[in-house]
Amino acid sequence: AASCQSSGALPVLEALTTGCDASDHAGCCVKQVGCMGLCSAGPLVAIAAKDAPLDQAQIYRDVAATDAPEILTSAKTGTPMERLHCPTEMPFFARQQRIVLENSGIVDPNSFKGYVALGGYHAMVHALTEMTPAEVIAEVTTSGLRGRGGGGYPTGLKWSTVAKMPATQKYVICNADEGDPGAFMDRAILESDPHRVLEGMAMAAYAIGANKGFVYIRAEYPLAVERLKTAIRKAKRAGFIGHHICETEFNFDIEIRLGAGAFVCGEETALMASIEGGRGQPRPRPPYPAESGLWGHPTLINNVETYANIAPIVREGGDWFAGIGTERSKGTKVFALAGAICNTGLIEVPMGTPLRDIIEAIGGGIPGGKAFKAVQTGGPSGGCIPEAHLDIPVDYDSLKTLGTIMGSGGMIVMDETSSMVEVARFFMEFCMSESCGKCIPCRAGTAQMHGLLDRIVKGEAGRQDLALLEELCEVVQATSLCGLGQTAPNPVLSTLRYFRAEYEQRLLEQA
Ligand code: SF4
C-alpha cells in the first residue's frame, strides 16, 4: 500500500523478484499485496504458504532491499531470520478481528483470480442467483450494520428506503472522499482489496434496483484510483460488472469520479453536486438522497468500509455479523492509529473494544517513555478523550457521551508534550480553510474562532475572549447549514471540557 511504498517497499519488491527469478530459488514466488496494517514497521514481508492468513505467516519488519538474499535463503531453508522477525503473536496482530481486512495483506490487489480464489464474488453470485433483492436487504438489516462513514445510520434501513422508491432510474455511490486528518482506512481498503468494495456495491445495486454506480474518490489517492481502475476493468472482463451479470437480468456499471480534495465533498449533497459537474457545495436536506439524489433520482450513498462489510454478511449471514460487537453497534470497525503511538497503522477490532486496549495493547503505548495525554477521534468533527476515560468501549454511542464521535475511524494519539489549545487551533484552521463559504455562520464563524484561538495560544487573549469563543461555538453549531460547520466547534468544546486549565493558563500568562 502507499504507506509501505513511501517507506521503500518497491525496491524491496524488485530485489525479491529478481532474486526469486534466479534458479536457486525455484519454488518461491513473490506476490505484491496490500496493507498488513503495521505501518510503523514497514516495509513488511510475509513468508507464507499460498494464500495463508497473516497469523500463519513469518513476517519480517523494516526490510531493506539488501535483506532480500537472506530472506529468500531463509524461505527456502525454512529457517526463520531472527534479525527482522516481527512476531504475529504480538497483540497488534493477535488482538484484532479482521472481517473487512480479511484479504488485506494476503490478496494481490491487481489480481482478479486471486480475489476469486479467496472466495471473492461468491457472495455476489449467491445473492444474484439465489436471493431476491428483498432477501439481500433483510440480511443486511438483520446484521445490524450501521454506516461506517461516521453517521452510523442503519444500512438496512437506508437500503430499504431507496428500494421502495418507485423510480426506474436509481444510483449507487461509494463515498471514498476520505478527508479527516490522520485517517487512511478507506484508502488502505481500496489499495489492498478493491474487488471487495465493487462486490459490495454490486449487491447494493441489485438490492435497491440501481443499474449505475459511482465511486467518488479524491485524486490525492493515485494508487487507490489505479487499483480501482484495474479492478473495474477486470471485473467487467469477467462479466461481474456490465450486462446480464451471472446470466441474470441484472445490469450494473461502475464509473470513477475524481474529487479535487475538498473536505466538504465528503458531505453527501456536496459530493453529488460534484459528480453532477457542479461546484461541491452542500444543499439543505430534505430532500434526502434516498428520495432525490443524483440528477434528482433516488440514490444510495455508503462509504468504502460499509460496502466492504457486505460480502461477509451475505456469505456468513446477518445473524453471524450481529453476534459480533455490542448491542447497538454490530460487527467490527477499522481504525487508523496515528500520532504519538508506537504501532502506527491500520487495525480492525470488534465494536466495544475498550479504548485502552487499542492504545496500549494493540497500539503498543506511547513511544519514548512519555505519558499519554489524549486521543482525538472523529477528525475535525470529533473531540479529545483524556486518560481518565480510556476504559470506555469504542462504539457509536459511548463516545458521544464523552462529547466526541467514533467518526470514520481516525485516531490521533497525543503525548504529554502536546498543547491541547494548539490542537484545537489546528482543527479550527482546518475547518476554516475547508469551509465552502456558502453559509455565514461557518464561513465567518470558523475564521473568528480561529482568530480567538490564535490569540489564546499566543497569550494575547483575555477572559472575555474565552467567553466569546464559547458563545461562538454554540452559534456556529446551531446555525450552520451542513455537518462541517455544525461540528467544527467540537474539538474546541471537548478540549475545553477536559483541558480547560490549559486555556486558563494561557489567559493568565498575559500581562
Ligand atoms: Fe459550506 Fe460551512 Fe455552510 Fe457547510 S456549514 S455549507 S461547509 S459554509
Residues whose N, C-alpha, C, O or C-beta is under 5 A from the ligand:
A	BS01	SF4	V264 P282 E434 S435 C436 G437 K438 C439 C442 R443 S480 L481 C482 L484 G485 Q486
